[in-house]
Amino acid sequence: MKQHIADLINTALTSLIEDGTLPADTQPQIMVENTRDKSHGDFASNIALTLAKAARSNPRELSQKICAALPASENVEKTEIAGPGFINFFVSDASTGNLIKTILQENSNYGRNNDGAGKKVQIEFVSANPTGPLHIGHGRGAAVGDCLSRLMEATGWDVTREFYYNDAGQQINNLALSVQARCKGLTPEDPSWPENGYRGDYITDLANSFMRGDTVQSADQSFTGTKDADDLEGIRHFAVAYLRHEQDLDLKAFGVDFDVYFLESSLYNEGKVEETVQTLIKNGFTYEEGGALWLRTTDFGDDKDRVMRKTDGGYTYFVPDVAYHMNKWQRGFDTVINEQGADHHSTITRVRAGLQALNAGIPKGWPDYVLHQMATVMRGGEEVKISKRAGSYLTLRDLIEEVGRDATRFFLAARKSDSHLNFDIDLARSESADNPVYYIQYAHARVCSIFRKLAENKQQWDEATGLQALDRLELESEKRLAIKLGRYPEVVKRAADIREPHLIATYLYELASDFHTYYNSEKTLVEDTDLRNARLTLTVAIRHVLANGLDLLGVNAPDLM
């Protein structure tokens, strides 16, 4: 409806340009907002205030001219001018019928659009080091990244989901040394345990598997344990494959799939890191100082230059990141979104600087980033930190096993990603209106229960008859529900545009709240056949929108609870 009203305003402005009221070069930015006070209509626009200066007119006078030029629409009952020149729009009863008809016709496609026009977008998320089970922070990244991928697909983009494994570097060395220590019978309490070694039962399980000679299979790698505790290189490869497989199981339990798994080690094996460094040197953006190689990131807005190659000859962590993103660009991804933890914030400037210094035609500000804050898990009002399996942190699989996939996904995606999240296990398990995912799913199940009751009463609902009877929906609560349903496409569009999937969760909770209020105050299966059919048609539309929104969050829409 907002877009419809914006189109009406645009037509009116075109007429005013043609008659000379507005300058020929007028390029209006039309904003249509929901009103807070329904006595002021359903929607409002400040267009007259923004164009009054260009029209050399009083805003209220311009508002009157705009209203006079608005084309007739069966969806708008009337307009009023308020305050200094706001235009308030009151939607008609016919708009309710037209909207519900659209929802039923489009069904699972309602709310989707083609803004992306089939363009490619790569979304990288989770990208956990293969050094242990996934924790709650990885889970939040998985939830946000997967929901964002679903949103981009729903708005017409060709999405590639990618997982980047940091399977090279010191952390992998620490992992291999930890497993080797276990293979030799050492424990974390032993004085000779690696200083930065990993703890937790999973290291013991991994070591036992290696010493048994098990074969482990991850997405694209297979390794067999050599049973030799001195075979550090064999342990390294086995441990990475083992933990990649474990993370695959975590993600499968979470309902998250990837199209591409990319290994950091491949960048070294194929010479891409060294090639990137040599290009930066050739382009004149590096210098040597104190035995280290530096990149002039200050040329691209960084607060200081950054070391690329350390005095020991090893590269700092952002160098392979630059090589990796050059690979993304070469694969044809004009749009790339990295969903990462907020602790990666400091890498954004230097990665972008490195990409600019390659002189490869990469736009400034590429790639895009969505950063999430960490999550704190609470039970009984106290923070839960320890998992026996992981040692020092609660794993994602622990959480899924305790509260279920739906609640875990919803809670991790339902809050703005750059805000800290408190995950309350007790709330996530509760069956009450205080639990948002339960409240929304219950709304969907309630609609389904109405139709089961309809069958029990040996009554029927016919879509065509229901659509013809929609003029019987005369209650303000019914009109409010219809307006809420009409907002869904704009919420989907905005959530995708600004990369904030939590907007879908917020919208669904509001829709569920309006429906529960309506359900509790009005009887749907009334004796009046036309009214019953009209109300059933409205509830079917509500069911479609609830299901569509929950699907964008990767959450089930149950028929029965």
N, C-alpha and C positions, 0 to 999 in steps of 0.2 A: 504493500500500500504506500509506503514511503516513496518508492520509486515511481509509482503511478502519480502521486501528487507532484513529485519533482518534475515529471514529464508535463503535467498540466501547467505548472508554473513556467517551464521553459517555452511552451507554446505561447503563453501569454506575453512573455518577454520578447519573443520574436515579433509579435504583433506590434509591441511598443517601439521596437527598433525600426520597424517598417514605417510607422507613422511619425517618427522623429522624436518621440517622447524620450527615448534612450539613444545615446550615441551609437553609430554603426559599429564601432569597434568594441562594444560592450561584451565582456566575457564573464558572465555571472558564475559564481560558485554557489549553487543552490543547496541550502541545508534544510532538511525537514526533520524535526525532532518530535518525540512523544511528549505530550503535555503531562504535567504532574496533576493538574486539577481538571477533572473531566468536564467541569462546567465551562472550561475554556476550549472545549472540543477534544478531538482525539490526537490531532497533530498540529504543529505550528511551524511557521517559517519566518525568519527575520530578513528575507530577501529585500524588502523595501528599505530597510535601514542600511543595508550594505550598498544599495544602488542610488540612494537619495542624492548623494553628492554628484554623481555622474549625471543624474537626471535634472540637477539643479531644482530640486523639488523638496517640499516637506515630506518626510517619510509617510505620514498618514495619507497625504494626498496621493502619493505614489502607490500606496497599498490599495487605495480605492480604484486606481486605474488598472492595477494588476488584477484585482478581483473581477473588474468589469470585462477584462480580456480573457479570463479563464474559460476554456472550452467546457461545454456541458459534460458531465460524467455521472453515470448512474451510481457510481461508488461514493460520490460526495453529496451529502444532503444539503449542506450550506457552508458558507464561510462568514467569518466575523473579523473585524479589525479591532485589535486590543492594544492598550498602552500607547507607546510612541509610534507604533506602526507594524506590530506583529500581525500576521495573518493566521487565524485559527481555522482549522478544517474539521468539520463534523462528518464522519462517514455515515453512509446510508445503510438501511437494512439490506438492500440489494448487495452491498459489498460483502456481507457475511456469506450469502449464498454463493457468490462468484468465487470467493476464496475457498470455501469448503469443496466446491466442485473441482477447483484446481488441485487441491491436495489429494482428493480421491483419484483424480485422473493421473496425476504424476506419481502417486504412491511412494515407493522407495526413492524416487528421483526428486521428490519435493525438497527444495532447499539447495539443490546442486546448481552449479552454473558453469560456464565455459570461459571464465576469466583467463585461465591459463592457456587456453587455445592450443592445447597439446604440446606446449613447450616443455623441454626437459628441465627437471630440477632434481638435484641430488641432495638427499638429507642424510647426514652422518650423525649417528647418535649411539649412545652407550660407550662404544670404543674403549672398553675396559682393558687394562693390562691383564694378560693371562697368568696372573700370579695368585689367584684365589677365587673363591666363589663371589658372585655378584652381591653387593651390599645394597642397602636401602637408597643410597645416593645414585647408584647405577639404575635402580628400579625407577626412581623419579625421572631420570634421563630417558629410560625406555618408554615410560608412560607418555611423557611429553613428546618425545620424538615420534613415537608411533601414532599418537593422536594428530600431531602436526602433519604427518605423512597422509593420513586418512583425509584430513581437511584439504590438503593441496590436491589430492585426487578428486575430491568432491567439487573442487572449483576448477577442474579442467586441466590440471597439470599432469605431465607424464613423469611419475615419481620413481626414483631409484633409491632404495634404502641401503645404506652402506655402514658396515662395522669395520673400524680400523683397529687392528691389533698391534699394540706396541710390544712386539715380540723380540726386541733387541734392546741392549743397554744394561745398566747396572742392576735394575730391578730383576731382570731375568737371571742375571748372574747370582743375585742373592737367593732367588728361588731355587736354582740348581744346587747351590751350596747347602741350602736348608734340607732339600730332599736327600742329598748325598749324606748329610749328617745323620739323618734318620735311617738311611740304608745301612749305615755303620753302627747303628744301635744307640746313637746319642739322643739326648732329650734337650729341650730348651733350657733346662736347669743346669746342664753340663757347662763347665767353664769354657770349654772349647767350641760351644755352639756359635755359629757365625754371628758376628756383632749385629748385623742388620737382617738376621734370618727371620723367616716367616714361621709363625706358630699356628696352633690349631690342629684338630684331628685330621683335617684334609691332607696335611703334609705326611702324616703317618700312613693314611690310606694310599696316598700316591706312591710313597716309598715301597710299601708292601706289594703294590701292583707291579712296580718296576722289577722288584726282586723275584716275583713269580713268573716274569716273562710274559705278562699280559700284552695284548695288542690293543691299542686305543685308536679310535677313529674320530677325528673332528671333521668339519665341513669339507676340507680339502687336503687333509694330511692323515697319514697312518704311520704309527710307530710301534715297535715291539720292544719291550724291556729286555736288556741284555743280561740282567741278573748280576752285573759286575758293578759293585759299589765304587770302584775307582774310575769308571767310565763317565766322567763328568759331562762330556759333550753329549753322550747318549742320554744321560739323565736330563740334560737341558731340553733336548728335542722331545723326549717322552713327556716331561712335565708340562711343556707348553701344549702339546696335543691333548694330554689328559685334562688340563684345566680348560682348554677351549671346549672340549666335549662337555665338561661340567657346566660351563656357561651356556652352551647350547641347550642343555636340559633346563636350566633356569629360565631362559628366554622362551622355550617351548611351553613351559608351565605358565608363563605370563602372557602367552598368545602373541608373541612378537616374532616376526620373520624378517630376514634380510635378503636382498637380491645379490649383494656383493660383500665378500669378506676380503679385506685388503691387509696384507702383512707388511709391517714396517721393514722387516728383514729383506723383502723383495727389492726395496729401494736401494739397499746396499749391494745386494747380489747382482742387480742389473746395472749398477754404476750410476744410478740416477742422483744419489746424494752428491757424489763427486762431480758429476756433470753440472749440477746446480751451483756448487761452490765455484767451479771454474768459470761459469757464465757470469756470476757476480763479480769475480775478480776482473774478468775481461771488460765488464761494463764500467769499471772504475769506482765501485761503491765499497771497496774493502781497503783495509790497511793493516799492517802488522805493527804490533806494539807489545813489549814485554813478553815476547816469545809466543803471543797468541795472534790469531787472525780475527779482525773485527769487521762488522758490517756497519756502514754509516746509516743507521736507522733514523738518526736525527734529521737526515735529509727528507724524511717522509713523515715527520711529525712526532717521532718518539722523543722522550725526555733525555735519553742518553744513547750512545752507540752500544751495540751488543756484541759480545764475544761469539764467534762462530766456531772456531777451532781452538780448543784449549791447548795449554802448553804441553800436555801429554799426548797431543795428536788426535784426541777424540773430539767429536763434534758435540756442541750443545744441543739440547733437545729440540730447539725451534728449527734447526737446519733441516732435518728430515721432514718436518712439518711443511716447510716451504717446498721441498721437492715433491711431497705428496700432493699438495694443492696445485702445483704446476701440472701434475699428472691428471688431476680432476679437470683442469682447464683444457688440457689436450684431449680429453675424452669428450669434449663438447658440452660441458655443463656451464652454460652462461649464468645460471642461478644455482648457487650452492648454499645450503643452510647447515651450519654446524650446531647441533644441540649438545652443550657441554656443561659441566659444573662451573660454578662461579669462580672456582680457583684457577680456571683457565683464562680469566680476564686479562691478565698481564701478557698473555701470548698473542692477543689479537693484533695489537699495534705492530709487533715485530714480524709476525707472519705476513701481514699485509704489506709492510715495508719491504720485506724480502721479495714478495711477488712483484711489487712495483719496480724494484731494482733489476729484475730479470728483463725488463723492457720487452715483454711478450704481448703487449696490448691488453693486459688485464685491467679492468676498470678499477678506479680507486674505490675503496670501501668494499671490495670483493675479497672473501665471501661474506655472507650474512652470518650472524651469530645469534643464537638463543641460549642464554645462560640460566641455569637453575641453581637456586640456593639449596643447601643440604636440608635433610629432613631428620627430625628427632622422633624416635618411637617412644610412646608413652603407654604404660599399663598401670592401672590403679593410682594414677597421679604421679608416677615415678618413671624416670627415663630407663629404657631397656637398652643395654649396650652390648652385652656379651652373648655370643653364640658358641656353644661347645665345638660346633663344626668348624667355625672360622677362627675362633680364639678371641679376637679383639673387637668383633663387630657382629651385628645381627644381619643375617643374610636375607636376600630377597626371597629365597625359597622358604625360609623359616616363616616369613610374613605371609606368603601365599598359603602355606599349609595351615596357618592359624586363622586367618580371616577370609580366605578365598580369593580367587583371581579378580572377580568383579569389584569387590570392595577395595582391594589393593590398587587396582588400576585407577578407579575413580578417585580415591583419596589422593593419590600421587599426582593426578592431572588436574584436580578440581580447584587448585589454588594457583594464582599468578606465579609463573615459574621463578621470577626474581624475588619472590617473598619466601621467608623461612617457613617451613611446614612442620607442624606438630601432628604426627600420625598417632591418633588415639585408638589403640587396639580395642579397648572396651566399647568405644563408640562404633567402630567399624563392625563389630560383631552384634550390636544391638538391633532389635527389630522394633524400631520406633521412629517417629517423625523427626527425631533429632539426628538420625543417621541419614544423610542426604541420599546416598545411593539406594538404600532400602526404600526411602520415601518416594523416589522417582520410579523405581522398579515396581513398587506397590501400586502406583497410579496406573501403569500399563496393565498390571495383573487385574486391577479393578475393572478396567474397561472390558477385558476378556471375561471377567466373571458376570458382567451385565449380559453378555451374549449367551453365556451358559444358562443363566436364569431365564433368558428369553426363550431358549429351546425347551427348558423345563416347563414353562408356561404354555408351550405349544403355540407360541406367537412367532411371527416372522418379521424380518426387516428386508425391505427391498430398496436397493440403492437409488434407483430412478424415482421411486415414490418419495423417498426421503429427501432427495434433492429438490423435488417439486414443492415440498412442504416446508422448506427452510424459512419461509416468511413467518412461520409460527414461532420462531426463536425471538421472542420479544423482550426477554429479561435482560437487564443490564449486565448480569453475570455472564450470560451467553454471548453478548456482544463483546465483553471484555476478553473472553476466551478466544473469540474469533480474531480479535486484534492481536492477541498474543501469538496465535498461530501464524498470523501474517508477518510477524516480526522474524520468524525463524530464518528465512533466506538471508535477510540482512545481517543476522548474527553470524551465520556461517561465513558469509562474505567477509565481514569485519575480522572474525577470528583468524581466517586465513591471511588476510591482508597484513595484519599486525602481528601475526605469528603467536597468537595467544589462545590455545585450545581451551583454557579454563572458562572462557566466555560461553562455551557450549554447556558446560556443567552448570554454570550459574543460571542460564536460560532454562534448562530442563527443570531445575529445582523450582523456579518461579512458575513455570507451566504446571508442574505437578501440584504445587500449592493451590493455584487457582482451580484446578480440576477437583482436588479433594474437597475444597470449600463448596464448590458447586454440587458435587456428589452428595455431600452431607446435608445440603439444604433443599435440593430439588430431586424429585423422583423421576427417573428416566422411563421406566416401564409403566406409563400411565395408561388409562383406558382409552383416551382420545388417540385414535390411530395415527392421524396426521402429526400430532404433537410428539407422539412416541417415536415415529419414524424420523422426524426432524432431529430430536435429541439423540437418537441412536446414530444418525449420520454425523452429528457433531462429535460424538465420542469416538467414532471410527477415525475421523480426521485427527483427533487428539492422539489416538493410538499410533497412527502413522508417524506423526511428528516425534513422539516420545521414542519410538523404535529407531527412527532415522538418527536422532541425536545421540542415543545410546550407542548406536553402531559407530559413530564418529569417535566415540571414546573407547571403543573396543569392549563395551560392556553389554551383557545379555539383556534382552527385553523379555522377561518371563511371562508366560500366560497364567501361571498359578504360583502362589507363594503361601 
